[in-house]
Amino acid sequence: MGKTREIKKRIKAVGNIKRITRTMQMIATAKFSAALQRAVAGRPYADAIFDLVAEMASSSSEVSHPLLATGDPDGQTLTLVITSDRGLCGPYNGSVLRTALKHFREQAGSTEGRIEVIGKKGANALRFNGVEPTVHHTHFTDKPVYEHVEKLAQEYIDLFTSGKVSKVNIVSMKFISAGRQQPEVVQLLPFEAPEKQEATPGSKSDYEFSPSAGELLGELLPAAVKVTLFQAFNDAVVSEHVARMVAMKAATDNAGKMGKDLTRVYNRARQAQLTTELTEIISGAAALE
Amino acid sequence: MKTFRCQLVTPSAKLLDDEVSYANVPAWDGLFGVLPGRAPLLAQLGLGELTVTFPDTTGKGGERSYVIDGGFVKMAGNTLTILAETAVPAEELTETDAKAELAEAEARTVPADAADPATALQRLSRDRQRAALKLRLAQTSRAKGI
């Protein structure tokens, strides 16, 4: 009797967990499509900015700008690690953090530099691994706002141009497709001008520049840096939701399978119990005869 | 009627992608008009009102305005691409919001401990100008009965 009741309890518990994970999966799906839409909406702007930078860089032969200059090799580095505030999203935070820790191990001196982190999970994990983050940004939610990201990027640009920091790296999850995300380390500053695509000869138009080409490039580069950072944020958010979606789908499926197995065990136990009871009754009656 | 393609994109959205017959763009040093077939141009944007005029043939006709601030504009191959850091359609502006924004910007002062008082002041006066422009646009669009 005791055994069946116990199994019944477990079946119920598994069912409840399944209900929760299924809800989480649906929420993650909805959030994922919203985040993806936002990320896609921002892509034309980013692409156009990069195109412009490439075009400008190719049209003026000698490109020099403080943001392109290689900083002092022994200078302080700044590393920004983008993780999520919430867990239950499969390997998402783990793989970003593994990449970050690998980066810290391989790049000598990067742990002595400034380390900034976004997301509670990252901050806790880094502390646990003996890396104390200099700054933990908490005001970034899972809907990145350009104005906030722009402010952060401006801060980095100021730090870089004033020489306080010689390199800025971002460790975050890159969103390649719904089925593929990859953690990577991206160098934000000094900015690497995008490669100019092979322009077909003759198509190169002579632009009228206002202000002059040099000044325009000077204004364009910070915009390109800002939009790169913004894209990293968008990618991170989209990847987080995808990871959660996949993890929760697996959890729901597993809970369903477990429920089925448990029901089978329950039925078997109940049958065994019935058989025992019947045998007892029959043998009891036989003894009376 | 001759037209050209006009795209208005911001970091978070694509606001316009349509054939237009005229665009009045606020560059960093003042307004300039763009007509179909304009020579290639790359310019920096300032704060101001962007107005695009739609040709009548599409049935839409009329004009549309946006408050834009900062960014770049590129004209190439009869396509005008406006990359604005911020852009708000005039019809989304309301007088009360604009008034509140203006009051907030007017009330703000440069903090005494600002690291760079000159830039802070510049930013503040820009915020005020933007709010004033929004208010003016909201009032005109109300007057027009939009």
HADDOCK unambig.tbl for C-alpha pairs under 7 A between the chains (distance, minus, plus):
assign (segid A and resid 38 and name CA) (segid B and resid 12 and name CA) 6.47 0.50 0.50
assign (segid A and resid 41 and name CA) (segid B and resid 12 and name CA) 5.72 0.50 0.50
assign (segid A and resid 41 and name CA) (segid B and resid 13 and name CA) 4.70 0.50 0.50
assign (segid A and resid 41 and name CA) (segid B and resid 14 and name CA) 6.15 0.50 0.50
assign (segid A and resid 42 and name CA) (segid B and resid 10 and name CA) 6.91 0.50 0.50
assign (segid A and resid 42 and name CA) (segid B and resid 11 and name CA) 4.75 0.50 0.50
assign (segid A and resid 42 and name CA) (segid B and resid 12 and name CA) 4.44 0.50 0.50
assign (segid A and resid 42 and name CA) (segid B and resid 13 and name CA) 5.48 0.50 0.50
assign (segid A and resid 44 and name CA) (segid B and resid 9 and name CA) 6.93 0.50 0.50
assign (segid A and resid 45 and name CA) (segid B and resid 9 and name CA) 5.66 0.50 0.50
assign (segid A and resid 45 and name CA) (segid B and resid 10 and name CA) 5.87 0.50 0.50
assign (segid A and resid 45 and name CA) (segid B and resid 11 and name CA) 5.46 0.50 0.50
assign (segid A and resid 45 and name CA) (segid B and resid 83 and name CA) 6.29 0.50 0.50
assign (segid A and resid 46 and name CA) (segid B and resid 11 and name CA) 6.92 0.50 0.50
assign (segid A and resid 146 and name CA) (segid B and resid 11 and name CA) 6.80 0.50 0.50
assign (segid A and resid 205 and name CA) (segid B and resid 40 and name CA) 6.71 0.50 0.50
assign (segid A and resid 206 and name CA) (segid B and resid 40 and name CA) 6.67 0.50 0.50
assign (segid A and resid 207 and name CA) (segid B and resid 40 and name CA) 4.88 0.50 0.50
assign (segid A and resid 207 and name CA) (segid B and resid 41 and name CA) 4.88 0.50 0.50
assign (segid A and resid 207 and name CA) (segid B and resid 42 and name CA) 6.23 0.50 0.50
assign (segid A and resid 208 and name CA) (segid B and resid 40 and name CA) 6.14 0.50 0.50
assign (segid A and resid 208 and name CA) (segid B and resid 41 and name CA) 4.51 0.50 0.50
assign (segid A and resid 208 and name CA) (segid B and resid 42 and name CA) 6.05 0.50 0.50
assign (segid A and resid 209 and name CA) (segid B and resid 41 and name CA) 6.02 0.50 0.50
assign (segid A and resid 209 and name CA) (segid B and resid 42 and name CA) 5.02 0.50 0.50
assign (segid A and resid 209 and name CA) (segid B and resid 43 and name CA) 5.80 0.50 0.50
assign (segid A and resid 210 and name CA) (segid B and resid 42 and name CA) 6.34 0.50 0.50
assign (segid A and resid 210 and name CA) (segid B and resid 43 and name CA) 4.57 0.50 0.50
assign (segid A and resid 210 and name CA) (segid B and resid 44 and name CA) 6.52 0.50 0.50
assign (segid A and resid 211 and name CA) (segid B and resid 43 and name CA) 6.48 0.50 0.50
assign (segid A and resid 211 and name CA) (segid B and resid 44 and name CA) 6.96 0.50 0.50
assign (segid A and resid 216 and name CA) (segid B and resid 44 and name CA) 6.81 0.50 0.50
